[in-house]
Amino acid sequence: MDCTYCYLPFRKMNHLMPVTVAEAVAASVNPWAANDPAFEVVWHGGEPLATGREHLAALMSPFKGVKHSVQTNAALVDDAWCAFLLEPTVHVGVSVDGPEDMNTHRVTLAGHPG
């Protein structure tokens, strides 16, 4: 997607978070999560599902005792993603563009309506 309202620079570049970054973050937050059963890690910015299921699973795996959430436009959600999000349970927030006239701002990288 290349929505005209997107606030992310460099969104056309394919830069995935390295698993080592997730591991470093997890090392610092896992002790907090151990003391708070409501501790949540929210994956957002860009499109978390665009990383692919295997990579997103690798990013999530270092976190222990946390709830995971993704914020998505849901354009990539299919049966396989639904199965992934159910095991383990990942909370899902879906971004909605609003009234039909606002949807003209939601476009693909090729410039077509999304």
C-alpha positions, 0 to 999 in steps of 0.5 A: 500500500502507498496511502497518501496519508501515510506518515512513514518515510521510506515505506517503499523500501523493504527494511525488515526489523532484524530478529536481533533487535526484537531479541534486545527489546525482549531482553529488556521488557521480559522482566516487566512482563513477568510482573504484569500479566497485562503487558502488551507488545503492539506491532504497528507502523508500516504493515506488520503482516507484510513481514510474512508469517515466518519473520513475524513469528521470529520477531515475536518469539523472544518475548515471554509472558506478553500479549501481542497485538498487531495494527493492520489495514487487513489487506493481507489477511487470509485463512493462513494469517487467521490461523497464525493470529489464533495460535498463539492468540494475537490481538488484532486492530484494523485500521479503517479509512472512513467514508467512501470519499476518503478511501481514494487516499488508500492506494497500492504501490502501483497507484491503484485503489486499495 
